Amino acid sequence: MHLQPAKDPRKRKSAQAISRPEPAVSEKEPVHCQPVSPCDDLHVRIAQRAYELHAERGYRDGHALDDWLEAEREILGLECNA
């Protein structure tokens, strides 16, 4: 008795499958051109201020939450008082 190896369907592609054209890729707008939501802008402003506070502290570790909360108080306080 002579056993033949099973055919692997992944090894061969028909000529039709090879010559199939690629689907058109939709043109996406670059990220920097997309409008920024107020929430995203607020988050960025808080993050920047928290980093400034971190720098003022001498880049010492262990105060990230304090810096973030202080930045939130400053930024949101400015937003609410405007």
N, CA, C and O atoms as CSV, one atom per row, in Angstrom:
chain,resi,resn,atom,element,x,y,z
A,1,MET,N,N,0.830,-1.160,0.000
A,1,MET,CA,C,0.000,0.000,0.000
A,1,MET,C,C,0.885,1.238,0.000
A,1,MET,O,O,1.853,1.323,0.756
A,2,HIS,N,N,0.546,2.190,-0.849
A,2,HIS,CA,C,1.321,3.413,-0.998
A,2,HIS,C,C,0.463,4.610,-0.586
A,2,HIS,O,O,-0.560,4.890,-1.211
A,3,LEU,N,N,0.881,5.314,0.468
A,3,LEU,CA,C,0.111,6.466,0.937
A,3,LEU,C,C,0.607,7.747,0.276
A,3,LEU,O,O,1.809,7.986,0.166
A,4,GLN,N,N,-0.333,8.549,-0.152
A,4,GLN,CA,C,0.034,9.833,-0.743
A,4,GLN,C,C,-0.158,10.918,0.316
A,4,GLN,O,O,-1.126,10.881,1.076
A,5,PRO,N,N,0.771,11.891,0.367
A,5,PRO,CA,C,0.617,12.961,1.359
A,5,PRO,C,C,-0.614,13.811,1.037
A,5,PRO,O,O,-0.966,14.012,-0.125
A,6,ALA,N,N,-1.247,14.296,2.086
A,6,ALA,CA,C,-2.424,15.148,1.907
A,6,ALA,C,C,-1.992,16.467,1.278
A,6,ALA,O,O,-0.923,16.997,1.583
A,7,LYS,N,N,-2.825,16.976,0.410
A,7,LYS,CA,C,-2.498,18.241,-0.242
A,7,LYS,C,C,-2.824,19.398,0.697
A,7,LYS,O,O,-3.868,19.421,1.348
A,8,ASP,N,N,-1.911,20.343,0.747
A,8,ASP,CA,C,-2.116,21.528,1.584
A,8,ASP,C,C,-2.691,22.627,0.695
A,8,ASP,O,O,-2.010,23.090,-0.220
A,9,PRO,N,N,-3.934,23.056,0.945
A,9,PRO,CA,C,-4.567,24.049,0.080
A,9,PRO,C,C,-3.893,25.417,0.179
A,9,PRO,O,O,-4.117,26.275,-0.675
A,10,ARG,N,N,-3.087,25.628,1.187
A,10,ARG,CA,C,-2.437,26.939,1.325
A,10,ARG,C,C,-1.219,27.075,0.423
A,10,ARG,O,O,-0.775,28.191,0.156
A,11,LYS,N,N,-0.673,25.963,-0.049
A,11,LYS,CA,C,0.563,26.022,-0.819
A,11,LYS,C,C,0.362,26.547,-2.225
A,11,LYS,O,O,1.228,27.250,-2.745
A,12,ARG,N,N,-0.739,26.230,-2.843
A,12,ARG,CA,C,-0.952,26.632,-4.232
A,12,ARG,C,C,-2.152,27.540,-4.332
A,12,ARG,O,O,-3.180,27.326,-3.691
A,13,LYS,N,N,-1.994,28.555,-5.151
A,13,LYS,CA,C,-3.115,29.445,-5.418
A,13,LYS,C,C,-3.405,29.374,-6.907
A,13,LYS,O,O,-2.505,29.236,-7.737
A,14,SER,N,N,-4.641,29.468,-7.205
A,14,SER,CA,C,-4.995,29.430,-8.617
A,14,SER,C,C,-4.557,30.730,-9.274
A,14,SER,O,O,-4.308,31.726,-8.595
A,15,ALA,N,N,-4.468,30.715,-10.575
A,15,ALA,CA,C,-4.078,31.907,-11.318
A,15,ALA,C,C,-5.090,33.021,-11.116
A,15,ALA,O,O,-4.743,34.202,-11.143
A,16,GLN,N,N,-6.335,32.638,-10.914
A,16,GLN,CA,C,-7.385,33.636,-10.702
A,16,GLN,C,C,-7.157,34.360,-9.369
A,16,GLN,O,O,-7.347,35.573,-9.290
A,17,ALA,N,N,-6.759,33.643,-8.342
A,17,ALA,CA,C,-6.539,34.261,-7.043
A,17,ALA,C,C,-5.324,35.177,-7.076
A,17,ALA,O,O,-5.324,36.215,-6.414
A,18,ILE,N,N,-4.297,34.820,-7.824
A,18,ILE,CA,C,-3.084,35.625,-7.899
A,18,ILE,C,C,-3.328,36.913,-8.665
A,18,ILE,O,O,-2.806,37.963,-8.291
A,19,SER,N,N,-4.119,36.846,-9.738
A,19,SER,CA,C,-4.301,38.017,-10.582
A,19,SER,C,C,-5.430,38.925,-10.113
A,19,SER,O,O,-5.728,39.923,-10.770
A,20,ARG,N,N,-6.061,38.602,-8.994
A,20,ARG,CA,C,-7.161,39.410,-8.482
A,20,ARG,C,C,-6.612,40.778,-8.053
A,20,ARG,O,O,-5.638,40.841,-7.303
A,21,PRO,N,N,-7.215,41.851,-8.511
A,21,PRO,CA,C,-6.704,43.169,-8.142
A,21,PRO,C,C,-6.959,43.469,-6.667
A,21,PRO,O,O,-7.928,42.995,-6.075
A,22,GLU,N,N,-6.070,44.262,-6.099
A,22,GLU,CA,C,-6.206,44.663,-4.706
A,22,GLU,C,C,-7.406,45.597,-4.562
A,22,GLU,O,O,-7.642,46.434,-5.433
A,23,PRO,N,N,-8.153,45.467,-3.495
A,23,PRO,CA,C,-9.255,46.412,-3.284
A,23,PRO,C,C,-8.701,47.806,-3.036
A,23,PRO,O,O,-7.635,47.973,-2.442
A,24,ALA,N,N,-9.437,48.791,-3.495
A,24,ALA,CA,C,-8.983,50.165,-3.337
A,24,ALA,C,C,-8.981,50.533,-1.855
A,24,ALA,O,O,-9.955,50.296,-1.141
A,25,VAL,N,N,-7.888,51.107,-1.415
A,25,VAL,CA,C,-7.759,51.528,-0.031
A,25,VAL,C,C,-8.376,52.914,0.097
A,25,VAL,O,O,-8.062,53.824,-0.670
A,26,SER,N,N,-9.244,53.055,1.064
A,26,SER,CA,C,-9.883,54.356,1.233
A,26,SER,C,C,-8.848,55.359,1.721
A,26,SER,O,O,-8.009,55.047,2.567
A,27,GLU,N,N,-8.919,56.535,1.188
A,27,GLU,CA,C,-7.997,57.590,1.568
A,27,GLU,C,C,-8.397,58.112,2.941
A,27,GLU,O,O,-9.503,58.620,3.124
A,28,LYS,N,N,-7.502,57.985,3.888
A,28,LYS,CA,C,-7.779,58.492,5.221
A,28,LYS,C,C,-7.149,59.869,5.350
A,28,LYS,O,O,-6.088,60.153,4.795
A,29,GLU,N,N,-7.826,60.691,6.086
A,29,GLU,CA,C,-7.324,62.030,6.335
A,29,GLU,C,C,-6.193,61.918,7.355
A,29,GLU,O,O,-6.333,61.191,8.338
A,30,PRO,N,N,-5.070,62.623,7.147
A,30,PRO,CA,C,-3.983,62.552,8.125
A,30,PRO,C,C,-4.476,62.986,9.504
A,30,PRO,O,O,-5.381,63.812,9.624
A,31,VAL,N,N,-3.868,62.420,10.535
A,31,VAL,CA,C,-4.305,62.684,11.896
A,31,VAL,C,C,-4.198,64.168,12.223
A,31,VAL,O,O,-5.072,64.722,12.889
A,32,HIS,N,N,-3.127,64.816,11.755
A,32,HIS,CA,C,-2.941,66.219,12.114
A,32,HIS,C,C,-3.948,67.138,11.427
A,32,HIS,O,O,-4.046,68.309,11.794
A,33,CYS,N,N,-4.695,66.647,10.449
A,33,CYS,CA,C,-5.703,67.453,9.767
A,33,CYS,C,C,-7.098,67.227,10.329
A,33,CYS,O,O,-8.022,67.974,10.007
A,34,GLN,N,N,-7.261,66.213,11.159
A,34,GLN,CA,C,-8.572,65.914,11.705
A,34,GLN,C,C,-8.888,66.904,12.827
A,34,GLN,O,O,-7.989,67.305,13.566
A,35,PRO,N,N,-10.140,67.295,12.958
A,35,PRO,CA,C,-10.489,68.222,14.026
A,35,PRO,C,C,-10.270,67.588,15.391
A,35,PRO,O,O,-10.494,66.392,15.577
A,36,VAL,N,N,-9.834,68.394,16.333
A,36,VAL,CA,C,-9.570,67.915,17.681
A,36,VAL,C,C,-10.801,68.195,18.529
A,36,VAL,O,O,-11.320,69.311,18.548
A,37,SER,N,N,-11.254,67.174,19.222
A,37,SER,CA,C,-12.418,67.365,20.082
A,37,SER,C,C,-11.993,68.160,21.312
A,37,SER,O,O,-10.821,68.133,21.688
A,38,PRO,N,N,-12.916,68.857,21.934
A,38,PRO,CA,C,-12.570,69.616,23.146
A,38,PRO,C,C,-11.993,68.728,24.249
A,38,PRO,O,O,-11.133,69.167,25.012
A,39,CYS,N,N,-12.464,67.478,24.337
A,39,CYS,CA,C,-11.949,66.563,25.361
A,39,CYS,C,C,-10.491,66.209,25.095
A,39,CYS,O,O,-9.678,66.167,26.018
A,40,ASP,N,N,-10.160,65.954,23.822
A,40,ASP,CA,C,-8.778,65.631,23.468
A,40,ASP,C,C,-7.872,66.819,23.753
A,40,ASP,O,O,-6.776,66.659,24.291
A,41,ASP,N,N,-8.336,68.015,23.389
A,41,ASP,CA,C,-7.550,69.216,23.607
A,41,ASP,C,C,-7.329,69.433,25.099
A,41,ASP,O,O,-6.226,69.790,25.513
A,42,LEU,N,N,-8.343,69.225,25.898
A,42,LEU,CA,C,-8.255,69.392,27.341
A,42,LEU,C,C,-7.264,68.399,27.929
A,42,LEU,O,O,-6.451,68.758,28.782
A,43,HIS,N,N,-7.328,67.178,27.484
A,43,HIS,CA,C,-6.411,66.140,27.965
A,43,HIS,C,C,-4.974,66.511,27.646
A,43,HIS,O,O,-4.090,66.347,28.488
A,44,VAL,N,N,-4.730,67.005,26.448
A,44,VAL,CA,C,-3.380,67.401,26.040
A,44,VAL,C,C,-2.890,68.563,26.894
A,44,VAL,O,O,-1.738,68.575,27.328
A,45,ARG,N,N,-3.753,69.529,27.135
A,45,ARG,CA,C,-3.364,70.694,27.938
A,45,ARG,C,C,-3.027,70.278,29.373
A,45,ARG,O,O,-2.069,70.785,29.957
A,46,ILE,N,N,-3.804,69.366,29.935
A,46,ILE,CA,C,-3.525,68.885,31.288
A,46,ILE,C,C,-2.204,68.124,31.312
A,46,ILE,O,O,-1.398,68.300,32.226
A,47,ALA,N,N,-1.984,67.282,30.312
A,47,ALA,CA,C,-0.744,66.507,30.250
A,47,ALA,C,C,0.469,67.430,30.129
A,47,ALA,O,O,1.490,67.195,30.774
A,48,GLN,N,N,0.365,68.466,29.315
A,48,GLN,CA,C,1.477,69.399,29.164
A,48,GLN,C,C,1.760,70.129,30.481
A,48,GLN,O,O,2.915,70.286,30.876
A,49,ARG,N,N,0.699,70.569,31.153
A,49,ARG,CA,C,0.886,71.270,32.426
A,49,ARG,C,C,1.449,70.334,33.485
A,49,ARG,O,O,2.289,70.748,34.283
A,50,ALA,N,N,1.009,69.092,33.510
A,50,ALA,CA,C,1.536,68.118,34.467
A,50,ALA,C,C,3.024,67.897,34.224
A,50,ALA,O,O,3.797,67.746,35.170
A,51,TYR,N,N,3.420,67.877,32.966
A,51,TYR,CA,C,4.846,67.714,32.658
A,51,TYR,C,C,5.626,68.948,33.109
A,51,TYR,O,O,6.742,68.824,33.614
A,52,GLU,N,N,5.048,70.131,32.931
A,52,GLU,CA,C,5.715,71.347,33.403
A,52,GLU,C,C,5.908,71.298,34.919
A,52,GLU,O,O,6.968,71.665,35.427
A,53,LEU,N,N,4.891,70.848,35.631
A,53,LEU,CA,C,5.010,70.714,37.084
A,53,LEU,C,C,6.082,69.685,37.449
A,53,LEU,O,O,6.838,69.884,38.400
A,54,HIS,N,N,6.145,68.609,36.709
A,54,HIS,CA,C,7.172,67.574,36.910
A,54,HIS,C,C,8.562,68.178,36.711
A,54,HIS,O,O,9.486,67.885,37.470
A,55,ALA,N,N,8.704,69.017,35.695
A,55,ALA,CA,C,9.989,69.668,35.429
A,55,ALA,C,C,10.331,70.644,36.556
A,55,ALA,O,O,11.478,70.704,37.000
A,56,GLU,N,N,9.341,71.405,37.016
A,56,GLU,CA,C,9.575,72.350,38.113
A,56,GLU,C,C,10.001,71.627,39.383
A,56,GLU,O,O,10.732,72.186,40.200
A,57,ARG,N,N,9.557,70.405,39.552
A,57,ARG,CA,C,9.894,69.604,40.720
A,57,ARG,C,C,11.285,68.981,40.579
A,57,ARG,O,O,11.760,68.311,41.495
A,58,GLY,N,N,11.925,69.196,39.456
A,58,GLY,CA,C,13.268,68.647,39.236
A,58,GLY,C,C,13.255,67.237,38.677
A,58,GLY,O,O,14.214,66.489,38.868
A,59,TYR,N,N,12.173,66.857,37.982
A,59,TYR,CA,C,12.029,65.542,37.344
A,59,TYR,C,C,12.147,64.404,38.357
A,59,TYR,O,O,12.597,63.311,38.013
A,60,ARG,N,N,11.744,64.657,39.604
A,60,ARG,CA,C,11.788,63.601,40.624
A,60,ARG,C,C,10.598,62.671,40.440
A,60,ARG,O,O,9.476,63.116,40.194
A,61,ASP,N,N,10.857,61.391,40.561
A,61,ASP,CA,C,9.812,60.381,40.426
A,61,ASP,C,C,8.943,60.340,41.673
A,61,ASP,O,O,9.339,60.809,42.740
A,62,GLY,N,N,7.747,59.771,41.519
A,62,GLY,CA,C,6.877,59.522,42.649
A,62,GLY,C,C,5.798,60.569,42.862
A,62,GLY,O,O,5.042,60.477,43.829
A,63,HIS,N,N,5.705,61.560,41.988
A,63,HIS,CA,C,4.712,62.612,42.171
A,63,HIS,C,C,3.830,62.795,40.939
A,63,HIS,O,O,3.223,63.851,40.764
A,64,ALA,N,N,3.755,61.792,40.100
A,64,ALA,CA,C,2.999,61.908,38.848
A,64,ALA,C,C,1.524,62.206,39.107
A,64,ALA,O,O,0.938,63.066,38.448
A,65,LEU,N,N,0.933,61.506,40.053
A,65,LEU,CA,C,-0.483,61.731,40.349
A,65,LEU,C,C,-0.703,63.132,40.912
A,65,LEU,O,O,-1.659,63.811,40.537
A,66,ASP,N,N,0.177,63.562,41.809
A,66,ASP,CA,C,0.068,64.919,42.361
A,66,ASP,C,C,0.172,65.970,41.256
A,66,ASP,O,O,-0.593,66.934,41.231
A,67,ASP,N,N,1.133,65.772,40.340
A,67,ASP,CA,C,1.303,66.717,39.237
A,67,ASP,C,C,0.069,66.734,38.340
A,67,ASP,O,O,-0.377,67.799,37.912
A,68,TRP,N,N,-0.478,65.561,38.059
A,68,TRP,CA,C,-1.660,65.477,37.189
A,68,TRP,C,C,-2.861,66.167,37.842
A,68,TRP,O,O,-3.568,66.939,37.193
A,69,LEU,N,N,-3.085,65.886,39.119
A,69,LEU,CA,C,-4.232,66.475,39.808
A,69,LEU,C,C,-4.094,67.991,39.929
A,69,LEU,O,O,-5.076,68.721,39.788
A,70,GLU,N,N,-2.883,68.460,40.188
A,70,GLU,CA,C,-2.661,69.899,40.251
A,70,GLU,C,C,-2.898,70.544,38.886
A,70,GLU,O,O,-3.495,71.617,38.794
A,71,ALA,N,N,-2.429,69.888,37.835
A,71,ALA,CA,C,-2.653,70.402,36.479
A,71,ALA,C,C,-4.145,70.432,36.161
A,71,ALA,O,O,-4.628,71.388,35.555
A,72,GLU,N,N,-4.873,69.400,36.563
A,72,GLU,CA,C,-6.330,69.392,36.360
A,72,GLU,C,C,-6.997,70.547,37.084
A,72,GLU,O,O,-7.858,71.229,36.528
A,73,ARG,N,N,-6.595,70.761,38.329
A,73,ARG,CA,C,-7.188,71.865,39.095
A,73,ARG,C,C,-6.930,73.203,38.404
A,73,ARG,O,O,-7.820,74.046,38.299
A,74,GLU,N,N,-5.691,73.380,37.935
A,74,GLU,CA,C,-5.361,74.644,37.269
A,74,GLU,C,C,-6.135,74.820,35.963
A,74,GLU,O,O,-6.740,75.865,35.728
A,75,ILE,N,N,-6.111,73.794,35.122
A,75,ILE,CA,C,-6.747,73.899,33.793
A,75,ILE,C,C,-8.269,73.966,33.923
A,75,ILE,O,O,-8.905,74.828,33.315
A,76,LEU,N,N,-8.852,73.071,34.705
A,76,LEU,CA,C,-10.303,73.066,34.845
A,76,LEU,C,C,-10.783,74.296,35.613
A,76,LEU,O,O,-11.881,74.795,35.367
A,77,GLY,N,N,-9.966,74.779,36.536
A,77,GLY,CA,C,-10.320,76.005,37.235
A,77,GLY,C,C,-10.368,77.187,36.288
A,77,GLY,O,O,-11.230,78.058,36.412
A,78,LEU,N,N,-9.437,77.216,35.335
A,78,LEU,CA,C,-9.435,78.277,34.329
A,78,LEU,C,C,-10.659,78.152,33.438
A,78,LEU,O,O,-11.268,79.156,33.068
A,79,GLU,N,N,-11.029,76.894,33.084
A,79,GLU,CA,C,-12.182,76.659,32.194
A,79,GLU,C,C,-13.484,77.090,32.883
A,79,GLU,O,O,-14.349,77.700,32.254
A,80,CYS,N,N,-13.619,76.771,34.176
A,80,CYS,CA,C,-14.867,77.066,34.893
A,80,CYS,C,C,-15.011,78.556,35.208
A,80,CYS,O,O,-16.123,79.081,35.266
A,81,ASN,N,N,-13.883,79.227,35.410
A,81,ASN,CA,C,-13.932,80.644,35.758
A,81,ASN,C,C,-14.002,81.556,34.541
A,81,ASN,O,O,-14.181,82.765,34.685
A,82,ALA,N,N,-13.865,80.998,33.361
A,82,ALA,CA,C,-13.867,81.826,32.143
A,82,ALA,C,C,-15.250,82.308,31.778
A,82,ALA,O,O,-15.416,83.013,30.782
